[in-house]
């Protein structure tokens, strides 16, 4: 089975925004955003995804990537 990979770190780097700045804009703790950034989560709320996309001016597909199993 494939998996979903979070590319939040890449989008944040492209936008030159820090974890602290994004945390303040989105209203999610640094710890939870850090887990998202490193891919150590198993779920994400749509409301959180919407807030991140609004803050980073991006689409969900910019943050989420599907990888097939090799």
PyMOL Python script that loads the backbone (N, CA, C, O; Angstrom):
from pymol import cmd

cmd.read_pdbstr("""\
ATOM      1  N   UNK A   1       0.842  -1.175   0.000  1.00  0.00           N
ATOM      2  CA  UNK A   1       0.000   0.000   0.000  1.00  0.00           C
ATOM      3  C   UNK A   1       0.893   1.246   0.000  1.00  0.00           C
ATOM      4  O   UNK A   1       1.937   1.269   0.651  1.00  0.00           O
ATOM      5  N   UNK A   2       0.482   2.251  -0.717  1.00  0.00           N
ATOM      6  CA  UNK A   2       1.223   3.501  -0.774  1.00  0.00           C
ATOM      7  C   UNK A   2       1.057   4.302   0.504  1.00  0.00           C
ATOM      8  O   UNK A   2       0.463   3.832   1.474  1.00  0.00           O
ATOM      9  N   UNK A   3       1.588   5.516   0.496  1.00  0.00           N
ATOM     10  CA  UNK A   3       1.475   6.364   1.676  1.00  0.00           C
ATOM     11  C   UNK A   3       1.391   7.831   1.258  1.00  0.00           C
ATOM     12  O   UNK A   3       1.771   8.204   0.148  1.00  0.00           O
ATOM     13  N   UNK A   4       0.889   8.641   2.170  1.00  0.00           N
ATOM     14  CA  UNK A   4       0.815  10.082   1.990  1.00  0.00           C
ATOM     15  C   UNK A   4       2.011  10.708   2.710  1.00  0.00           C
ATOM     16  O   UNK A   4       2.257  10.422   3.882  1.00  0.00           O
ATOM     17  N   UNK A   5       2.741  11.552   2.009  1.00  0.00           N
ATOM     18  CA  UNK A   5       3.911  12.215   2.569  1.00  0.00           C
ATOM     19  C   UNK A   5       3.603  13.706   2.675  1.00  0.00           C
ATOM     20  O   UNK A   5       3.097  14.314   1.732  1.00  0.00           O
ATOM     21  N   UNK A   6       3.910  14.281   3.820  1.00  0.00           N
ATOM     22  CA  UNK A   6       3.715  15.717   4.020  1.00  0.00           C
ATOM     23  C   UNK A   6       4.946  16.480   3.541  1.00  0.00           C
ATOM     24  O   UNK A   6       6.075  16.144   3.898  1.00  0.00           O
ATOM     25  N   UNK A   7       4.720  17.493   2.743  1.00  0.00           N
ATOM     26  CA  UNK A   7       5.797  18.323   2.206  1.00  0.00           C
ATOM     27  C   UNK A   7       5.734  19.740   2.763  1.00  0.00           C
ATOM     28  O   UNK A   7       6.111  20.701   2.092  1.00  0.00           O
ATOM     29  N   UNK A   8       5.254  19.856   3.994  1.00  0.00           N
ATOM     30  CA  UNK A   8       5.114  21.161   4.631  1.00  0.00           C
ATOM     31  C   UNK A   8       6.454  21.877   4.719  1.00  0.00           C
ATOM     32  O   UNK A   8       6.523  23.089   4.516  1.00  0.00           O
ATOM     33  N   UNK A   9       7.515  21.142   5.018  1.00  0.00           N
ATOM     34  CA  UNK A   9       8.837  21.751   5.139  1.00  0.00           C
ATOM     35  C   UNK A   9       9.267  22.419   3.839  1.00  0.00           C
ATOM     36  O   UNK A   9       9.847  23.504   3.858  1.00  0.00           O
ATOM     37  N   UNK A  10       8.989  21.780   2.721  1.00  0.00           N
ATOM     38  CA  UNK A  10       9.372  22.322   1.413  1.00  0.00           C
ATOM     39  C   UNK A  10       8.601  23.609   1.100  1.00  0.00           C
ATOM     40  O   UNK A  10       9.181  24.591   0.638  1.00  0.00           O
ATOM     41  N   UNK A  11       7.283  23.593   1.358  1.00  0.00           N
ATOM     42  CA  UNK A  11       6.456  24.767   1.086  1.00  0.00           C
ATOM     43  C   UNK A  11       6.858  25.919   2.008  1.00  0.00           C
ATOM     44  O   UNK A  11       6.922  27.069   1.572  1.00  0.00           O
ATOM     45  N   UNK A  12       7.129  25.617   3.275  1.00  0.00           N
ATOM     46  CA  UNK A  12       7.570  26.661   4.206  1.00  0.00           C
ATOM     47  C   UNK A  12       8.896  27.269   3.744  1.00  0.00           C
ATOM     48  O   UNK A  12       9.073  28.485   3.814  1.00  0.00           O
ATOM     49  N   UNK A  13       9.819  26.446   3.277  1.00  0.00           N
ATOM     50  CA  UNK A  13      11.112  26.943   2.799  1.00  0.00           C
ATOM     51  C   UNK A  13      10.918  27.825   1.567  1.00  0.00           C
ATOM     52  O   UNK A  13      11.550  28.874   1.446  1.00  0.00           O
ATOM     53  N   UNK A  14      10.045  27.399   0.653  1.00  0.00           N
ATOM     54  CA  UNK A  14       9.768  28.194  -0.548  1.00  0.00           C
ATOM     55  C   UNK A  14       9.197  29.560  -0.189  1.00  0.00           C
ATOM     56  O   UNK A  14       9.496  30.556  -0.848  1.00  0.00           O
ATOM     57  N   UNK A  15       8.375  29.606   0.860  1.00  0.00           N
ATOM     58  CA  UNK A  15       7.724  30.856   1.276  1.00  0.00           C
ATOM     59  C   UNK A  15       8.568  31.645   2.288  1.00  0.00           C
ATOM     60  O   UNK A  15       8.211  32.754   2.686  1.00  0.00           O
ATOM     61  N   UNK A  16       9.703  31.040   2.695  1.00  0.00           N
ATOM     62  CA  UNK A  16      10.604  31.659   3.688  1.00  0.00           C
ATOM     63  C   UNK A  16       9.852  32.038   4.961  1.00  0.00           C
ATOM     64  O   UNK A  16       9.931  33.171   5.437  1.00  0.00           O
ATOM     65  N   UNK A  17       9.125  31.066   5.497  1.00  0.00           N
ATOM     66  CA  UNK A  17       8.355  31.287   6.723  1.00  0.00           C
ATOM     67  C   UNK A  17       8.819  30.291   7.786  1.00  0.00           C
ATOM     68  O   UNK A  17       9.032  29.114   7.494  1.00  0.00           O
ATOM     69  N   UNK A  18       8.969  30.764   8.996  1.00  0.00           N
ATOM     70  CA  UNK A  18       9.440  29.907  10.083  1.00  0.00           C
ATOM     71  C   UNK A  18       8.275  29.150  10.720  1.00  0.00           C
ATOM     72  O   UNK A  18       7.104  29.472  10.520  1.00  0.00           O
ATOM     73  N   UNK A  19       8.642  28.147  11.481  1.00  0.00           N
ATOM     74  CA  UNK A  19       7.650  27.357  12.207  1.00  0.00           C
ATOM     75  C   UNK A  19       6.889  28.248  13.185  1.00  0.00           C
ATOM     76  O   UNK A  19       5.671  28.128  13.325  1.00  0.00           O
ATOM     77  N   UNK A  20       7.606  29.132  13.854  1.00  0.00           N
ATOM     78  CA  UNK A  20       6.971  30.040  14.820  1.00  0.00           C
ATOM     79  C   UNK A  20       5.971  30.964  14.121  1.00  0.00           C
ATOM     80  O   UNK A  20       4.860  31.158  14.613  1.00  0.00           O
ATOM     81  N   UNK A  21       6.358  31.529  12.988  1.00  0.00           N
ATOM     82  CA  UNK A  21       5.456  32.414  12.252  1.00  0.00           C
ATOM     83  C   UNK A  21       4.206  31.671  11.790  1.00  0.00           C
ATOM     84  O   UNK A  21       3.090  32.169  11.939  1.00  0.00           O
ATOM     85  N   UNK A  22       4.397  30.489  11.235  1.00  0.00           N
ATOM     86  CA  UNK A  22       3.249  29.706  10.754  1.00  0.00           C
ATOM     87  C   UNK A  22       2.348  29.309  11.911  1.00  0.00           C
ATOM     88  O   UNK A  22       1.124  29.347  11.789  1.00  0.00           O
ATOM     89  N   UNK A  23       2.941  28.933  13.023  1.00  0.00           N
ATOM     90  CA  UNK A  23       2.183  28.563  14.209  1.00  0.00           C
ATOM     91  C   UNK A  23       1.265  29.695  14.647  1.00  0.00           C
ATOM     92  O   UNK A  23       0.095  29.474  14.961  1.00  0.00           O
ATOM     93  N   UNK A  24       1.805  30.908  14.664  1.00  0.00           N
ATOM     94  CA  UNK A  24       1.011  32.073  15.065  1.00  0.00           C
ATOM     95  C   UNK A  24      -0.100  32.375  14.062  1.00  0.00           C
ATOM     96  O   UNK A  24      -1.207  32.743  14.454  1.00  0.00           O
ATOM     97  N   UNK A  25       0.190  32.222  12.775  1.00  0.00           N
ATOM     98  CA  UNK A  25      -0.802  32.505  11.737  1.00  0.00           C
ATOM     99  C   UNK A  25      -1.937  31.489  11.723  1.00  0.00           C
ATOM    100  O   UNK A  25      -3.091  31.837  11.475  1.00  0.00           O
ATOM    101  N   UNK A  26      -1.599  30.227  11.992  1.00  0.00           N
ATOM    102  CA  UNK A  26      -2.558  29.128  11.873  1.00  0.00           C
ATOM    103  C   UNK A  26      -3.283  28.840  13.192  1.00  0.00           C
ATOM    104  O   UNK A  26      -4.412  28.350  13.193  1.00  0.00           O
ATOM    105  N   UNK A  27      -2.624  29.149  14.311  1.00  0.00           N
ATOM    106  CA  UNK A  27      -3.224  28.847  15.604  1.00  0.00           C
ATOM    107  C   UNK A  27      -3.038  27.402  16.028  1.00  0.00           C
ATOM    108  O   UNK A  27      -3.865  26.836  16.742  1.00  0.00           O
ATOM    109  N   UNK A  28      -1.934  26.813  15.574  1.00  0.00           N
ATOM    110  CA  UNK A  28      -1.576  25.436  15.939  1.00  0.00           C
ATOM    111  C   UNK A  28      -0.232  25.509  16.650  1.00  0.00           C
ATOM    112  O   UNK A  28       0.633  26.294  16.264  1.00  0.00           O
ATOM    113  N   UNK A  29      -0.056  24.704  17.673  1.00  0.00           N
ATOM    114  CA  UNK A  29       1.178  24.762  18.465  1.00  0.00           C
ATOM    115  C   UNK A  29       2.408  24.415  17.627  1.00  0.00           C
ATOM    116  O   UNK A  29       2.327  23.702  16.628  1.00  0.00           O
ATOM    117  N   UNK A  30       3.551  24.946  18.072  1.00  0.00           N
ATOM    118  CA  UNK A  30       4.822  24.630  17.415  1.00  0.00           C
ATOM    119  C   UNK A  30       5.068  23.129  17.388  1.00  0.00           C
ATOM    120  O   UNK A  30       5.552  22.593  16.392  1.00  0.00           O
ATOM    121  N   UNK A  31       4.735  22.452  18.483  1.00  0.00           N
ATOM    122  CA  UNK A  31       4.969  21.011  18.590  1.00  0.00           C
ATOM    123  C   UNK A  31       4.177  20.267  17.516  1.00  0.00           C
ATOM    124  O   UNK A  31       4.720  19.407  16.823  1.00  0.00           O
ATOM    125  N   UNK A  32       2.890  20.599  17.381  1.00  0.00           N
ATOM    126  CA  UNK A  32       2.064  19.909  16.384  1.00  0.00           C
ATOM    127  C   UNK A  32       2.506  20.229  14.965  1.00  0.00           C
ATOM    128  O   UNK A  32       2.521  19.343  14.111  1.00  0.00           O
ATOM    129  N   UNK A  33       2.866  21.482  14.698  1.00  0.00           N
ATOM    130  CA  UNK A  33       3.359  21.829  13.361  1.00  0.00           C
ATOM    131  C   UNK A  33       4.687  21.142  13.073  1.00  0.00           C
ATOM    132  O   UNK A  33       4.941  20.724  11.943  1.00  0.00           O
ATOM    133  N   UNK A  34       5.526  21.024  14.084  1.00  0.00           N
ATOM    134  CA  UNK A  34       6.797  20.335  13.910  1.00  0.00           C
ATOM    135  C   UNK A  34       6.572  18.872  13.541  1.00  0.00           C
ATOM    136  O   UNK A  34       7.275  18.328  12.689  1.00  0.00           O
ATOM    137  N   UNK A  35       5.599  18.240  14.177  1.00  0.00           N
ATOM    138  CA  UNK A  35       5.267  16.850  13.846  1.00  0.00           C
ATOM    139  C   UNK A  35       4.774  16.749  12.409  1.00  0.00           C
ATOM    140  O   UNK A  35       5.115  15.805  11.697  1.00  0.00           O
ATOM    141  N   UNK A  36       3.968  17.723  11.981  1.00  0.00           N
ATOM    142  CA  UNK A  36       3.497  17.731  10.590  1.00  0.00           C
ATOM    143  C   UNK A  36       4.672  17.911   9.641  1.00  0.00           C
ATOM    144  O   UNK A  36       4.771  17.230   8.620  1.00  0.00           O
ATOM    145  N   UNK A  37       5.553  18.830   9.986  1.00  0.00           N
ATOM    146  CA  UNK A  37       6.701  19.150   9.138  1.00  0.00           C
ATOM    147  C   UNK A  37       7.607  17.941   8.945  1.00  0.00           C
ATOM    148  O   UNK A  37       8.155  17.738   7.862  1.00  0.00           O
ATOM    149  N   UNK A  38       7.764  17.141   9.992  1.00  0.00           N
ATOM    150  CA  UNK A  38       8.626  15.961   9.915  1.00  0.00           C
ATOM    151  C   UNK A  38       7.879  14.702   9.506  1.00  0.00           C
ATOM    152  O   UNK A  38       8.481  13.635   9.383  1.00  0.00           O
ATOM    153  N   UNK A  39       6.562  14.818   9.293  1.00  0.00           N
ATOM    154  CA  UNK A  39       5.779  13.674   8.835  1.00  0.00           C
ATOM    155  C   UNK A  39       5.460  12.667   9.912  1.00  0.00           C
ATOM    156  O   UNK A  39       5.162  11.512   9.606  1.00  0.00           O
ATOM    157  N   UNK A  40       5.513  13.076  11.169  1.00  0.00           N
ATOM    158  CA  UNK A  40       5.269  12.150  12.279  1.00  0.00           C
ATOM    159  C   UNK A  40       3.835  12.213  12.785  1.00  0.00           C
ATOM    160  O   UNK A  40       3.588  12.110  13.987  1.00  0.00           O
ATOM    161  N   UNK A  41       2.893  12.384  11.867  1.00  0.00           N
ATOM    162  CA  UNK A  41       1.476  12.382  12.236  1.00  0.00           C
ATOM    163  C   UNK A  41       0.756  11.356  11.367  1.00  0.00           C
ATOM    164  O   UNK A  41       1.240  10.983  10.297  1.00  0.00           O
ATOM    165  N   UNK A  42      -0.397  10.908  11.836  1.00  0.00           N
ATOM    166  CA  UNK A  42      -1.158   9.938  11.055  1.00  0.00           C
ATOM    167  C   UNK A  42      -2.457  10.534  10.525  1.00  0.00           C
ATOM    168  O   UNK A  42      -3.160   9.895   9.743  1.00  0.00           O
ATOM    169  N   UNK A  43      -2.779  11.756  10.948  1.00  0.00           N
ATOM    170  CA  UNK A  43      -4.013  12.401  10.491  1.00  0.00           C
ATOM    171  C   UNK A  43      -3.851  13.915  10.610  1.00  0.00           C
ATOM    172  O   UNK A  43      -3.030  14.420  11.376  1.00  0.00           O
ATOM    173  N   UNK A  44      -4.668  14.621   9.818  1.00  0.00           N
ATOM    174  CA  UNK A  44      -4.695  16.076   9.888  1.00  0.00           C
ATOM    175  C   UNK A  44      -6.138  16.520   9.686  1.00  0.00           C
ATOM    176  O   UNK A  44      -6.827  16.017   8.798  1.00  0.00           O
ATOM    177  N   UNK A  45      -6.589  17.447  10.498  1.00  0.00           N
ATOM    178  CA  UNK A  45      -7.954  17.958  10.361  1.00  0.00           C
ATOM    179  C   UNK A  45      -8.035  18.838   9.118  1.00  0.00           C
ATOM    180  O   UNK A  45      -7.089  19.553   8.787  1.00  0.00           O
ATOM    181  N   UNK A  46      -9.174  18.775   8.439  1.00  0.00           N
ATOM    182  CA  UNK A  46      -9.376  19.630   7.276  1.00  0.00           C
ATOM    183  C   UNK A  46      -9.276  21.098   7.660  1.00  0.00           C
ATOM    184  O   UNK A  46      -8.743  21.902   6.895  1.00  0.00           O
ATOM    185  N   UNK A  47      -9.782  21.458   8.840  1.00  0.00           N
ATOM    186  CA  UNK A  47      -9.729  22.865   9.261  1.00  0.00           C
ATOM    187  C   UNK A  47      -8.280  23.325   9.427  1.00  0.00           C
ATOM    188  O   UNK A  47      -7.963  24.477   9.130  1.00  0.00           O
ATOM    189  N   UNK A  48      -7.404  22.444   9.895  1.00  0.00           N
ATOM    190  CA  UNK A  48      -5.989  22.771  10.019  1.00  0.00           C
ATOM    191  C   UNK A  48      -5.353  22.896   8.645  1.00  0.00           C
ATOM    192  O   UNK A  48      -4.559  23.804   8.400  1.00  0.00           O
ATOM    193  N   UNK A  49      -5.703  21.986   7.751  1.00  0.00           N
ATOM    194  CA  UNK A  49      -5.183  22.035   6.391  1.00  0.00           C
ATOM    195  C   UNK A  49      -5.618  23.313   5.687  1.00  0.00           C
ATOM    196  O   UNK A  49      -4.825  23.935   4.979  1.00  0.00           O
ATOM    197  N   UNK A  50      -6.867  23.705   5.876  1.00  0.00           N
ATOM    198  CA  UNK A  50      -7.375  24.949   5.290  1.00  0.00           C
ATOM    199  C   UNK A  50      -6.587  26.141   5.826  1.00  0.00           C
ATOM    200  O   UNK A  50      -6.178  27.011   5.057  1.00  0.00           O
ATOM    201  N   UNK A  51      -6.374  26.186   7.131  1.00  0.00           N
ATOM    202  CA  UNK A  51      -5.644  27.298   7.751  1.00  0.00           C
ATOM    203  C   UNK A  51      -4.208  27.371   7.236  1.00  0.00           C
ATOM    204  O   UNK A  51      -3.694  28.461   6.984  1.00  0.00           O
ATOM    205  N   UNK A  52      -3.565  26.226   7.081  1.00  0.00           N
ATOM    206  CA  UNK A  52      -2.192  26.192   6.565  1.00  0.00           C
ATOM    207  C   UNK A  52      -2.160  26.675   5.117  1.00  0.00           C
ATOM    208  O   UNK A  52      -1.289  27.458   4.738  1.00  0.00           O
ATOM    209  N   UNK A  53      -3.112  26.205   4.311  1.00  0.00           N
ATOM    210  CA  UNK A  53      -3.160  26.618   2.901  1.00  0.00           C
ATOM    211  C   UNK A  53      -3.415  28.116   2.773  1.00  0.00           C
ATOM    212  O   UNK A  53      -2.841  28.775   1.906  1.00  0.00           O
ATOM    213  N   UNK A  54      -4.269  28.650   3.628  1.00  0.00           N
ATOM    214  CA  UNK A  54      -4.526  30.094   3.604  1.00  0.00           C
ATOM    215  C   UNK A  54      -3.275  30.872   3.999  1.00  0.00           C
ATOM    216  O   UNK A  54      -2.936  31.871   3.365  1.00  0.00           O
ATOM    217  N   UNK A  55      -2.593  30.418   5.040  1.00  0.00           N
ATOM    218  CA  UNK A  55      -1.400  31.121   5.530  1.00  0.00           C
ATOM    219  C   UNK A  55      -0.255  31.065   4.521  1.00  0.00           C
ATOM    220  O   UNK A  55       0.493  32.032   4.370  1.00  0.00           O
ATOM    221  N   UNK A  56      -0.120  29.934   3.831  1.00  0.00           N
ATOM    222  CA  UNK A  56       0.992  29.758   2.891  1.00  0.00           C
ATOM    223  C   UNK A  56       0.601  30.072   1.448  1.00  0.00           C
ATOM    224  O   UNK A  56       1.434  29.993   0.545  1.00  0.00           O
ATOM    225  N   UNK A  57      -0.668  30.427   1.234  1.00  0.00           N
ATOM    226  CA  UNK A  57      -1.172  30.705  -0.111  1.00  0.00           C
ATOM    227  C   UNK A  57      -0.827  29.565  -1.069  1.00  0.00           C
ATOM    228  O   UNK A  57      -0.176  29.760  -2.095  1.00  0.00           O
ATOM    229  N   UNK A  58      -1.290  28.361  -0.694  1.00  0.00           N
ATOM    230  CA  UNK A  58      -0.996  27.183  -1.495  1.00  0.00           C
ATOM    231  C   UNK A  58      -2.221  26.272  -1.567  1.00  0.00           C
ATOM    232  O   UNK A  58      -3.251  26.553  -0.955  1.00  0.00           O
ATOM    233  N   UNK A  59      -2.099  25.205  -2.303  1.00  0.00           N
ATOM    234  CA  UNK A  59      -3.144  24.196  -2.432  1.00  0.00           C
ATOM    235  C   UNK A  59      -2.772  22.973  -1.588  1.00  0.00           C
ATOM    236  O   UNK A  59      -1.592  22.749  -1.322  1.00  0.00           O
ATOM    237  N   UNK A  60      -3.773  22.170  -1.158  1.00  0.00           N
ATOM    238  CA  UNK A  60      -3.450  20.965  -0.387  1.00  0.00           C
ATOM    239  C   UNK A  60      -2.453  20.051  -1.105  1.00  0.00           C
ATOM    240  O   UNK A  60      -1.629  19.401  -0.462  1.00  0.00           O
ATOM    241  N   UNK A  61      -2.530  20.003  -2.425  1.00  0.00           N
ATOM    242  CA  UNK A  61      -1.605  19.174  -3.194  1.00  0.00           C
ATOM    243  C   UNK A  61      -0.167  19.647  -3.133  1.00  0.00           C
ATOM    244  O   UNK A  61       0.748  18.890  -3.454  1.00  0.00           O
ATOM    245  N   UNK A  62       0.046  20.892  -2.724  1.00  0.00           N
ATOM    246  CA  UNK A  62       1.411  21.390  -2.543  1.00  0.00           C
ATOM    247  C   UNK A  62       2.026  20.831  -1.267  1.00  0.00           C
ATOM    248  O   UNK A  62       3.248  20.748  -1.141  1.00  0.00           O
ATOM    249  N   UNK A  63       1.175  20.450  -0.327  1.00  0.00           N
ATOM    250  CA  UNK A  63       1.618  19.977   0.985  1.00  0.00           C
ATOM    251  C   UNK A  63       1.572  18.452   1.086  1.00  0.00           C
ATOM    252  O   UNK A  63       2.425  17.842   1.731  1.00  0.00           O
ATOM    253  N   UNK A  64       0.577  17.846   0.450  1.00  0.00           N
ATOM    254  CA  UNK A  64       0.387  16.398   0.519  1.00  0.00           C
ATOM    255  C   UNK A  64       0.810  15.732  -0.779  1.00  0.00           C
ATOM    256  O   UNK A  64       0.494  16.215  -1.867  1.00  0.00           O
ATOM    257  N   UNK A  65       1.527  14.620  -0.661  1.00  0.00           N
ATOM    258  CA  UNK A  65       1.985  13.899  -1.847  1.00  0.00           C
ATOM    259  C   UNK A  65       1.743  12.404  -1.630  1.00  0.00           C
ATOM    260  O   UNK A  65       2.030  11.872  -0.558  1.00  0.00           O
ATOM    261  N   UNK A  66       1.222  11.742  -2.639  1.00  0.00           N
ATOM    262  CA  UNK A  66       1.006  10.291  -2.580  1.00  0.00           C
ATOM    263  C   UNK A  66       2.209   9.596  -3.173  1.00  0.00           C
ATOM    264  O   UNK A  66       2.657   9.941  -4.267  1.00  0.00           O
ATOM    265  N   UNK A  67       2.740   8.605  -2.447  1.00  0.00           N
ATOM    266  CA  UNK A  67       3.854   7.802  -2.948  1.00  0.00           C
ATOM    267  C   UNK A  67       3.418   6.340  -3.014  1.00  0.00           C
ATOM    268  O   UNK A  67       2.952   5.768  -2.029  1.00  0.00           O
ATOM    269  N   UNK A  68       3.579   5.757  -4.188  1.00  0.00           N
ATOM    270  CA  UNK A  68       3.253   4.343  -4.358  1.00  0.00           C
ATOM    271  C   UNK A  68       4.283   3.485  -3.638  1.00  0.00           C
ATOM    272  O   UNK A  68       5.440   3.868  -3.466  1.00  0.00           O
ATOM    273  N   UNK A  69       3.816   2.307  -3.222  1.00  0.00           N
ATOM    274  CA  UNK A  69       4.742   1.358  -2.604  1.00  0.00           C
ATOM    275  C   UNK A  69       5.629   0.776  -3.683  1.00  0.00           C
ATOM    276  O   UNK A  69       5.169   0.459  -4.780  1.00  0.00           O
ATOM    277  N   UNK A  70       6.898   0.639  -3.364  1.00  0.00           N
ATOM    278  CA  UNK A  70       7.842   0.105  -4.354  1.00  0.00           C
ATOM    279  C   UNK A  70       7.887  -1.385  -4.356  1.00  0.00           C
ATOM    280  O   UNK A  70       8.633  -1.980  -5.133  1.00  0.00           O
TER     281      UNK A  70
END
""", "prot")
cmd.dss("prot")
cmd.show_as("cartoon", "prot")
cmd.util.cbc("prot")
cmd.orient("prot")
